[in-house]
Amino acid sequence: MNRLFFLFLFLLPTPDLYAQVVQYTTERPRVDETNDSNVSIKRVELTEQYTIVYMRYNQPREQSGRGVFRRPNGSLYQEVPGGNIGFQPSTRLYVNQGERSYKLLRAENIPSDIRRKVAPGERVDFVAYFERITPGYTTFDLFECRDYVENESRITCFNFWGVHIINPARKPKDATAKPLPRSQPPVATKPAPRPVPRTTPAPAPETPKPDVTPLPTPAAVAISGVTRDAKTKRPIAATVTYRLISGAEAAGDSPADSTQSGSLTGQYRIPDVSRGVYAITVSAKGYFSQSDTLATNRIDVTRDFDLVPIEAGTKITLKNIYFNVSRFDLKPESYPELDRLVTILQTNSTMQIRLEGHTDTVGDFDANVELSRNRVNEVKRYLVSKGISAGRIDTIGYGPSRPINTNKSLKERPENRRVELVIVKV
């Protein structure tokens, strides 16, 4: 399979520029999802000025047969063996759902102006230098490009979502700290009396008795809560699936397990869990599933889940849907969320929905209405490409006319840039 990895090349500083002291190192960081299983992140280093990502690409060995694929225009082409790697000025590191981005400054062992052929079975180790991720952000996405077809070859981009690193926030300086007092001259004291010789032998010191008090047995830690109908608040029976994704006992490949909540009380309990971070998904027939991550330590954790029913009139905001600024092309980071929607539509084969697009109030009103309309149409095109009938999906763009907050602060504006799903018919 031919693959092409694109990266930026904005400047070529001298190698001495990168002789920085490493502040934090994350070996084999946990990655939530990757676009290509043949590329991996081996290590991430943070210096004062740079985020350094060490990556490895393994070109698959040549297969006996060649795949046949479809171009975006519908025509077919046959894939050729081998691959190549190169650069393109579009790679970024993103944090907090695109709140901030960081440019790539340089990459080593990847050609910048030509495409180098990669033989079947060949391994390529390379290093990418990005701008320093702001301290406090412990997860980032690496977005390189969108997959496409070029010269009869299918190009697969090397995108990573949810790369977990060590990057603690800086401690604020204590401006109220008082200066240490000046040292004072020593105060003259009377000389200690001379010891008097002992005329009788001193008693033998007592041997201390060992402390045999048993240590308390740590209490078992559990995750518990209630699963309810978000509309009626009544308890519902649901399947609670959980998996340890990070911690002292996690290797990143822990199997998932599940438990059931009671149909009468909606209560669930996951006993005797290890310390770490768990990914939890709650699902029930006739409801949209809900996911969350929970950290366990030394105390029990309580988390209730309110599931939204799949019924006519229900409206939900689609999370994790990303577009480029002032554009309507979907970012690949949006695909997992849309794929879950595809599954729901496939399971509920008679469901009809309406996609509603919204923007903030910045910019021209008419342009924002057009932008919101194009964005929901792009979401519809993706769903149709996955086999969902176009007749089941209506779209409408409201632009900035239906904000959900005052739209004044930088924190509020992203909340208004959203795609909402309305169930028209079940």
Summary of the structure (lengths in Angstrom):
residues: 426
radius of gyration: 29.4
end to end distance: 41.3
largest distance: 110.7
contacts: 1138
relative contact order: 0.10
helix: 11%
strand: 35%
